[in-house]
Amino acid sequence: MAGNGVDREALAAALDALDAALDEVARFDCQALTTPEHLRLLGRVERWRRRLPAVEHPLINALRRQATPAELGGKLEHAIAEATLISYREASRRLGEAADLGPRHGLTGEPMAPVLRACAAAQRQGTLGSGHVGVIRTFFKQLPGWIDAATREQVESLLATQGTQFRPEQLSAFAKVLADCLNPDGTYTDEDRARARSLTLGPQQADGMSELRAMLTPELRATLEAVLAKLGAPGMCNPDDDTPCIDGTPSQAAIDNDTRRQAQRQHDALTTALRALLMSGKLGQRNGLPTSIIITTTLAELEAAAGKGLTGGGTLLPMSDVIRQARHARHYLAIFDKGKALALYHTKRVASPAQRLVLYAKERGCSAPGCTVPGYYCEVHHVIGYAACRETDINNLTLGCGTQHRIIQPGGWSTRKNARGETEWIPPPHLDRGQPRTNTYWHPEKLLHTDNGEGEDEGESPGAA
């Protein structure tokens, strides 16, 4: 037996045997099997897939208890995502599932049963899949806090049993009926509503449109109703009018000529309300700049009124929208020399507004490899620590999101500039698996050039409006 009560040689041998068995099964040509045999084999493969999390949960929970941020190189979900090359969202899901279905330990180290005991048992047997587990975990998140522990345990066992007999969408329908039985009056506390509130802005689609999903509290709904009743009325805030009415009462002609659907009027009303808030100047500063829409584009595209601009939030705006936004906005301009930012530096530790604007235009978002956090949500990072250089030079600055910024520490991750002026993120030796060290997500055009992305064409100076 090795230290900590783990027979590492036996564990390695068991894992090797699993790999070898999987390789052996994958070598079989199953084309000659009958349809019933194919279906039975698919069912067996699905049971393997369902049982795997039962092996994964103890590993995740052990990491949660034992690993230090320095060993992980940041948050646990990010370390798991990097080690397995899964998405952060999937890593977070597995963390939450392990907390509910994995083995637990008390404060003094004594073993405790999983939170969802019946689900964990069914998962170990391969009779409950990830879709079923997701339905059950969501059910308990939405269950009012006053439901007692005994009832919760009974309901969890019932849902787990139902999940072994029905598909996830069927289980979801049953869970809704069960929730109505447990809480027929629909009375929820303020804490329940606060826990359920959400607003999510989805990614941009190919046509530039985005989906907005929300679960509104009664307070926000009441506020939004009042705004939409005023600004979303027929004839109000119509972008098709030469002079849209945004105050007072629209003329009868404006009302008669308004062909928008109610949903379109409410969309335009929200645009007008948020633009008025931005223009009010009452939002203060964010990251050293007045809260405003910051857009980067090229001088050639701006003059030609064609192409797209990129906002600090990562949104692509058609040039017609950029020009329309510029009519209402405070203007900024970041000047580049053949694609390279002009040297802006000072002796203060905090980056100046001009430097932040240059970074918005130059970096566009977090410079850590693979990170998709846009510039609005990033912090300015000294590639060589300020304590060592005592200078805030634009050529020594980059953007890093809060998560990536925090992993830079002695003995952990570090950063440096390469010969092309790009920021490289260097992992500690125990996390180095030959992964990329620069971020091409925000600069896909560099992958299409044969000059390694050196600069831009002369005469095209990115600007930020």
TIPAFI-678051 format. One record per residue: residue in three letters; x, y, z of N, C-alpha, C in turn. Coordinates in pm, whole numbers, plus 50000, padded with zeros to 5 digits. Atoms other than C-alpha are relative to their C-alpha. Example, Ala and Ser with C-alpha at 12.3 -4.5 7.8 and 13.67 -1.06 7.14 Angstrom:
BEGIN
ala500894988150000512304955050780500905012050000
ser499184988149994513674989450714499235010950073
This chain:
BEGIN
met500844988050000500005000050000500875012450000
ala499254987650004501265034849914499455009550104
gly500424990249901500895066350126498555003949981
asn501384995549998497455079550219499024988649972
gly500915011250015495985044250194499594997149858
val500345002450140495995043449812501044990849938
asp499105008950072497495013949625500105005149857
arg499884993350129498675034349329500274990349885
glu499715009850104500015004149139498734992449960
ala501255006950031496674985849167499045009149925
leu500864990550069494805017349062500435001649855
ala499494998450137497065022148759499714987649917
ala500265012550073496644985448663498534999049963
ala501445000650029492844987748689499625009649887
leu500274990350106492785019048473500544995249866
asp499435005550124495085002748216499114988949945
ala500885010750044492764972648208498745005549935
leu501184993750061489804995548139500325005249860
asp499594995050132491685012447854500124988649900
ala499795011450089492664978647709498664993749960
ala501305005850030489094965447735499225008749902
leu500694991050091487704996247564500584999049859
asp499355001750129490284992747285499544987049933
glu500405013050054489304956147243498575000549947
val501394998950046485574964047221499905008449873
ala500064991150116486194992246972500494993349873
arg499475006950119487984967646738498954991149933
phe501025008750058484824947046682499225007249891
asp500864995050107482944952146356498594995150027
cys501355003849957479294952746462498985000649886
gln500934998350111477814956446112499074988049983
ala500805012150025476574920346105498954997650108
leu500985001949895474514924046424498605003449950
thr501394996850035470734924646400499585013150066
thr500504987549941468684955746482499774998850151
pro500145001249855467674942746828501354999450071
glu498685000849938471324934546899500685013750003
his499454986350002472414969446792499405008350114
leu500664992049897469834985047025500424995650140
arg499565004749868470814962647318501435004650029
leu498614995549980474484971647264500045014950031
leu500074985649969473625008847257499555002350144
gly500444998849861471775004347587501114996950098
arg498895003549911474814987847740501075010950002
val499044988950007477145015547617499495011850081
glu500574988949924474755040947767500154997650150
arg499795002849857474975023348104501435002750042
trp498604996649969478775026348090500135015250019
arg499894985249996478435063548016499385005450129
arg500674995149880476025068048305500784996850127
arg499265004049881478315049948552501295008050019
leu498724992949990481405070848474500005011450103
pro499984989249899480345101148686500194995050142
ala499815005349865480295078448993501474998250032
val498555000549981484045074248940500585014150009
glu499504986250009484505111248867499695008250125
his500414991949885482615125549166501004999750116
pro499024999849889485085113749437501275007549965
leu498804992850042487995127749234499795015150013
ile500294985649995486345161849202499875004850144
asn500194995849861485315163249568501304999650078
ala498695000349935488825152949677500825012349962
leu499314987750043490265181349469499445012150071
arg500664988849933487725204949623500525001450144
arg499554999749861488915195349973501505002850014
gln498565000649977492655191949921500835010149921
ala499134992250088493985212149628500025014750038
thr499854985649975495315247449679499895007649868
pro500064992250124494785275849427501314999949922
ala498725000350070498505275049350500174987149921
glu499895012850070498345238049260499064999349880
leu500995000450107495245243049048500275010449892
gly499794989250095496475274748881498775008749982
gly501214991950007493195292548960498844992850064
lys501195006349944489625281949035499924985449957
leu500095014450025488765245049047499354997049866
glu500675003050126486345246148754500885002949880
his499104996850110488975262548536501124989749989
ala498975010350003491615237048637499464987249938
ile500615012050057489225208548551499805001849849
ala500224997350142488345224848218501314998949921
glu498715000650068492025228648127500554985849995
ala499455013649994492955193448237499264990549907
thr500825009250080490115177048043499585005749865
leu500384993050123489615202747763498494999649977
ile501444998150011485915206647837499715014850024
ser500344986049982484055239647855499905003450149
tyr500164995649862483935260248174498594996750051
arg501385002949959480155255548178499864985350036
glu500085014249970480535217748162500764996650127
ala499235002349877483215218548433499195004450122
ser500834995349889480895239048655498854990350026
arg501095009649984478065214448590500494987550074
arg499465012049935480265185048692500365002850146
leu499734996449861481365203449005498724999750083
gly501274999949929477765209249106499414986250016
glu500535013549992476765173549026500794991750101
ala499185007449902479695159849228499645004050142
ala500384995449866478635181249525498704993750046
asp501315005649964475105166749513499984984750002
leu500075014550016475805130749410501254992750047
gly498755006449960479375124349524500094998150151
pro499795001949856480615112249864500465012850065
arg499644987849927481005139350128500734996450128
his499345001749872483005144250444499615011350093
gly500334989849901482095162750763501215008250037
leu498914991049959484185189450931501154992550064
thr498955007849935486095163051126500484988449914
gly499535010150091486595140850821499154987649990
glu500825012150005483835115450882499234999549868
pro500725001350128482235101650562498525002650018
met501424996849999478725113750480499394995449868
ala500705004250120476135101750231499825011849905
pro500254989150096475525121749911498725007750034
val501214991949980472965149749920498814993249932
leu501055007150074470905131549654500374985150000
arg499545013849977471405096249786499424990349897
ala500645009350093468895077849565500525002049858
cys499474997150133470135095049251501424994649985
ala498625004950004473745086349336500024984949984
ala500045014650009472855049649381499584995749860
ala500455003550134470975048449050501075003249896
gln498934996550092473845065948875501114989550001
arg498965010349990476345040349005499584987249929
gln500505012050068474135012848862499825002149850
gly500154997250142473935030348526498575001149954
thr501414999050036470155034348535499495014449995
leu500404985950000470085072448568501065008049924
gly499084992550084471635095048303500165014550042
ser499724986049966472985130448310498795008949978
gly501214992250024469755143948161499014998850113
his500895002049886467715128648442500525007350123
val499404993349884470145141448704499795015149991
gly500214985650017469875176448557498595004250035
val501404997049968466085175648582499785000050151
ile500235001449856466175164148945500715011150077
arg499284989349930468835189349052499295013349980
thr500754987650025466855217548887498725000350084
phe501215001049919463695205449064500265004450143
phe499724996649861465345208549405500495014450016
lys499614986049994466855242549325498785009250004
gln501214991750009463375255749252499004997050111
leu500935003849894461705238649549500055010350113
pro500004990149891460635263449821500774995050121
gly499165003749888462845263950127499274994050117
trp500725004849883460065254750369499664985149992
ile500255014550011459745218850238500974992750094
asp499165006549899461015196350520500904989249940
ala498975009350047463975172350491499434986349967
ala500585013350025461895140350516499254999649868
thr500744999450126459655151250229500955000849882
arg499014998850107462645160950021500624986449969
glu499385013050021464225126750072499034990449931
gln501005008650062460995108949981499805003649853
val500204995450138460525130149668501214996649913
glu498795003150077464145125149561500034985349960
ser500055014350030463735087349583498974997249891
leu501055001950100460505089549380500475004649863
leu499514994850128462115111049109501094990949942
ala498955008950047465145088049090499404987349940
thr500675011950052462845057949043499345002949866
gln500634996250125460835075748775501035002249889
gly498964997550099464075085848602500574987449939
thr499515012750056465045049448556499014993849903
gln501065005850084461805043348366499575008949884
phe500464990750102461295074448153501165008649949
arg499004991050058463225098247928500045013150080
pro499894987749922464475131548073498855009749980
glu501094990550022461745152247905498704995150065
gln501175005449931459095128848046500145001950151
leu499754997749857460705131048390499785014650036
ser500184985749975460675169048361498535003550014
ala501444997549992456935169248297499444994650132
phe500465005749873456365146248597500465008750117
ala499474991749892458585168648815499175012850016
lys500834988049991456435199048729498684997050071
val501245003949933453285180648835500254997850148
leu499665002549861454995169649154500235013050077
ala499774987149937456095205349228498685006950033
asp501324994149974452475216849198499304993250118
cys500605007349888451405189649441500625004550133
leu499324996149877454015200349698499715014550036
asn500184985849974453305237249659498815005149918
pro501184996750083449715240949525499645014850001
asp500364985849992449305277049641501005008949927
gly499004992150071452445288049460500605011350082
thr499454989549916453585308549759501504998150015
tyr498545000449992457295316449745500475011950082
thr499454989249918459395337049979500865009249913
asp499104991050070461535366749880501324993249970
glu498745007150022464565344149918499884990549881
asp500225008950114463085319049672500055007849868
arg500014992050123462445346349415501385005549969
ala498664994650022465885361549466500934989449943
arg499155010850049467485327749406499704996749854
ala500415003850135465535322549082500245011049897
arg499894989050096466145356948926501214997949908
ser498905001550094468325357448614499755008549877
leu500064993250130469075376248293501264996149925
thr498865005250076471305360848026499945005249858
leu499874995550138472455376947702500754989349923
gly499405010850076473115349047455501005004949897
pro498994996250100475875348647192499365005449873
gln500504994950127475515366946863499864988749899
gln500205009650107474075346346580500685005049873
ala499334996450125475355346846223499485013149942
asp500574987550053472985375646137500215011850093
gly499724989249906474215396246433498985001350112
met501034999249898471055391146639500394991550121
ser499685007249876471175378547000498714997250076
glu501175003649921468705361147228500215004450145
leu499984995649860467895375947570499024991550078
arg500855008549918466575351747831500025005450143
ala500064994049867465385363048172498924993450084
met501025003349901463505353448486499925012250091
leu500104987049937462245386348627499334999150136
thr500674998649872461435394348986498755008749981
pro501174991250012458055411149044500385014849990
glu499594986050003459885443949106500495004249862
leu499494996450131461775443448775498884999449896
arg501115000750095458655432548588499145012650007
ala500814987949985456675461648733500715012149943
thr499234988850054459475485748643500014999849848
leu499945001350145459755472348290498645002849937
glu501354997350051455985473748242499765014949984
ala500224985550006455945510948320500795006349886
val499164994550107458825518148080499434996349863
leu500525004550129457335497247798498655006349968
ala501304993750024453885512347846500175013949940
lys499764986550051455345546747777500764999749867
leu499134999350118458185541147528499644989749894
gly500385010150097456655510447363498625002149941
ala501324997150056453345526847274500115002649850
pro499964997150144452415530346904500445014449973
gly499514986850036454275559446747501215004550079
met498884996149917456955561147019501284992849956
cys498655005750020460695555446959500094991849872
asn500015007350127460165544646598501245003649919
pro498784996650073463575542146426499755003249853
asp500314996850139461825545046088499595014649982
asp500374985950009460725580946169501255008649985
asp498864990850014462985609546065500385005950134
thr499764994949865462615624046414499144992050096
pro500815008549912461475596346651499535007550124
cys500544994049877459255607246939500464991850119
ile499545007049881460945598247265499525006850128
asp500524992749884459195623247493498645005749963
gly501324994450027455665635847526499114989849932
thr500985008550067452865622147307500255000349850
pro499775000050145453415610946945498815005649924
ser501084994650083451415627146670499144988749946
gln500895010150056448465609246517500594993949874
ala499365005250122450435606146194501064989650035
ala498975009549958453285588846377499374986950046
ile500705012049954450805564946535499454992149880
asp500605006650117449045557546204501054993349913
asn498945005350087452345551546022500854989450069
asp499205009749926453715528146290499504985949967
thr500395013550041453615493146139500714989150081
arg499255009849920455765476246405499054991350083
arg500725008549907454515446446604500315004550143
gln499784996249861454245450146980501384995950048
ala498675004749958457385429247033501095009049946
gln499004991050058459315452246796499975013650071
arg500094987249929457995483546972500694999050137
gln499395001749868459105469547309501524998949988
his498565000650024462555461747168500565014149983
asp499544986450024462925497647042499885008650125
ala500174992649876461625510847375501164997350095
leu498885003549912464325492247568501295006249949
thr498824993550057466995505047328500055014750038
thr500074985749969465835540947384500265002650149
ala499844998149856465665537147763501464998250041
leu498625002549962469175522647789500935010649941
arg499184989450060470625548447549499885012750083
ala500194988149916469105576347763500794998750130
leu499235002149878470715560748070501485002049976
leu498584998050033474115559747901500325014849980
met499764986050031473785595747782499825009050122
ser500254991649882472725608048126501295003450075
gly498754997749928476305605648255499944996250147
lys500185003349859474995591748586500504985950035
leu499515013449973476555557248551501445000050052
gly498644999249947479995569648654501004993349909
gln498925006050077483165552148547500054985050019
arg499705014249990484095516248476501414998049947
asn498605002450038487765506148469500695012749950
gly499284987650031488895542448454499445008049885
leu500604992850111486625553348168498535002650029
pro501454997949985483165569348161499254988349937
thr500765011350051480595541848113499385003849866
ser500474996850135479955542347739500274988049911
ile499745010550098479955520447430501315003449929
ile498704998050064483515516947303500084990649880
ile500015007650125483825505646940501345001749931
thr498784999350079486955497146744499684996249855
thr500185002750141487075497846366501235005249927
thr498904994450077489445507346084499555012949932
leu500304987250064489655541545928499414997849861
ala500495002650136489085526645581498534995950004
glu501395004549991485855509345688499095011450043
leu500804988749954484645540545867499725009649886
glu500174990850112485225562345559499114994049892
ala500815006550103483595536745330498594996750049
ala501295003449939480655532145571499634985549971
ala500225014350026481065494545524500804992050102
gly499295008449904482225465445738499325000050135
lys500555001149866481765461046111500965005950101
gly499204995749886482965475446439499874989850111
leu500005009449888483805455546753499935008050129
thr500144992849874482595467747093500894993850106
gly499235005249888484435463647420499334988250066
gly500715011649947481795437747508500054988149908
gly499875011150093482655416247207498914999349895
thr501105000050097479635426046995500475005749867
leu499724994950134480005430246618498845008949956
leu501024990450041478135461246500500165003249852
pro499924995250138477305468246132500405014749999
met499474986350004478945500746022498875010350005
ser501134990649991475505517045983499645002650146
asp500274998249858474965511046356501115007850068
val498874992649943478445524046439499825014949975
ile500174985850035477745556646257498815006050077
arg501164995149926474325559946421500335001850148
gln499584998749860475835553446765500885012350020
ala499064988849986478495579946701499275013350011
arg500764987549992475775606346668499605003350144
his500464998149863474845601147033501134998750102
ala498975004549906478225592347184501105010250021
arg498744993349974481265607747343501064992649917
his499095006450095484085601247094501404998350057
tyr498625003049966487455585147154500694995049875
leu499245004950114490195577246905501334994550048
ala498725006249968493085553146952500824999249872
ile499184999250120495895559246702501064989050001
phe499015010550016498065530746573500975003949889
asp499014997950104501225531746366500274986549935
lys499865012850070501095503246109499584988350088
gly500545010849921499035482746346500574999150139
lys499415000549868501205489246654499615012350080
ala500444988949916499995510646942501145009650027
leu499004990249963501845542947002500384998350147
ala499515001849864503955541947319499365010250092
leu500614991649899501865555947600500414994550135
tyr499565005349872503395553247943500055011350103
his499814990649892503585570148280500474992050121
thr499395006749885504945562248625498984995450102
lys501015004649907501635555948799499684985249972
arg500285014250014500625520048862498734997549919
val501285001750067497065524748730500085005249857
ala499964995950140496705526348351499135012449978
ser500754987950031495535559448209498824996649909
pro501125002450091492245562748017500454997649856
ala499505001850137494205566147691500584986149981
gln499445013450010496065533947762498904989449998
arg501095009750000492845515547840499314999749863
leu500614999750132491375527047509500854992749897
val499115007050092494425514747322499904984950022
leu500105014249972494145481147497498684994349948
tyr501275004550056490465478547400500164997349850
ala499855001350145491435483747037501034989549962
lys498915009150034494615462947044499714985650041
glu500215013549948493675433047261498604994849972
arg501415003150024489865433747217499364992050115
gly500525008049889489465409847512501164994150077
cys498975006349918491345388247761501044993449909
ser498925005250085494745378247618500414985850038
ala499665013749963494865344347797499524990449892
pro500375009150109494785315447547498624993950018
gly501315006049999491285304547461498935007750075
cys500984992749920489595330347686499155008749909
thr500944992650084486495346547536499365011850073
val500564988849924485875373647798500345013049928
pro499724987650073485505407347614500595010850090
gly499244989649931487325439147706499285006950113
tyr500764993249894484515454747913500204993250135
tyr499975007849876484925427148171501414995950040
cys498605003249973488735426548181500675010750085
glu499164990949924491345442348405501315002249924
val498704997350060494595458648295501084992750080
his498975008149934497545435848372501395004449953
his498604997550033501265444748386500674986649967
val499365012650040503075417448191501234997550087
ile498935000249898506195424848395499465007950118
gly500644994049885504955432548744500475014250028
tyr499684986049973504805469248841501085001150108
ala498994999549894506895461749151501404998549944
ala498685002150060509745451448919500385011049903
cys499664990250104509475477348641499735014450042
arg500354986549949507935507248831499555009349888
glu500444991850112506405519348504498794993549936
thr501195005050066503065516148328500085003849852
asp499764997850142504105513847961498974991949921
ile501025007050079501465504847700500544987149943
asn499425012250057503895479247556500204989150105
asn499885009849893503985461847896498644996950062
leu501355002149947500205461047943499224990349911
thr500915008850073497555436047842498694999650076
leu501285001849933493975427347927499894985750051
gly500255013249941493105398448158498705000250077
cys501245000749924489735387848291500344997250147
gly499745001849857489355385148668500534986350034
thr499565013749972489785347448666501454998049960
gln498625002250049492965347348455500995009150072
his499114990649932494395377948628500454994550135
arg499685004949865494285360548965500954988149999
ile499125011749999496265330048851501465004049986
ile498614995450008499375351348797500515002050142
gln499464999349865501375345549114501334992750003
pro498705006849991504865334649222499824984950010
gly500115014550001505315297749150498844994949918
gly501145003950081502165297748935500185004549857
trp499944995050137501345312448597500785013249995
ser499304987450023503405341048453499715004749858
thr500224994550134503225363748147501275006449948
arg498874993250065505705377847898499565004349860
lys500264995650136505715395747564500964992849906
asn499115006250098507055377647256500505010549902
ala499394990750095508905393146962498965007749920
arg501054993250077505605402446793499145009150088
gly500754991549910504365421347098498764993450056
glu501155007249946501795394447186500304995250142
thr499845004749862501225384247546499954984850003
glu499975014449982502225348447627499724996850147
trp500335004649865500775330647932500724986850024
ile499135011449976503295306048076499494992250121
pro500495007949886501925277648293501154995250087
pro498975006349917503825263348589500304986149945
pro499595012950060505715230948503498974988950016
his500905011349979503125207448657498695001549924
leu501204998150081500335222748441500335001749852
asp499584997850139502355225448119499794987349919
arg500255011450087500965201747858500145004149853
gly499784995450136502145220647551498855007949942
gln501174992550046498995242047534500435013349936
pro499684986950059498855274347327500265010450109
arg499644989849901500345304547503499525013949963
thr500594987250039498745332947307498544997649960
asn501435001050028495075340147240499715004949858
thr500374996250136493945339846877498505002049985
tyr501454998750009490235340846961499615014049954
trp500354986250033490145378846940500705004949874
his499274995850119492455379946636500024988849897
pro500015011150096491305352846392500675003649869
glu499374995950126492665373646104501484996349995
lys498575003549998496205365246219500234985849950
leu499855013850045495595328646141499934998949848
leu500165000250145494865337945778501175006549927
his498884993150060498075357645721501244991250004
thr498735007450004501445343345625501135007750066
asp498964991949937503335371645797499914999650151
asn500135001649855502445358946148499255011550065
gly500834989649942500035387546194500765012750034
glu499234988049970502675415046190499295012249948
gly500584987150035500775447946191498834999049907
glu501114999150095498115459145946500475008149882
asp499644992350117498105475645612500165014750037
glu499754985849969499525510645621498825008349954
gly501114991350033496845536945621498694995750063
glu501215004549931494295516045815500255000550147
ser499744998049857494415529346166498754996850080
pro501205002849919492015512646411499675011750088
gly500424989349911489985537946600498924995050091
ala501075003749905487675535646897499065011750015
ala500984989249988484485555946896499124997550119
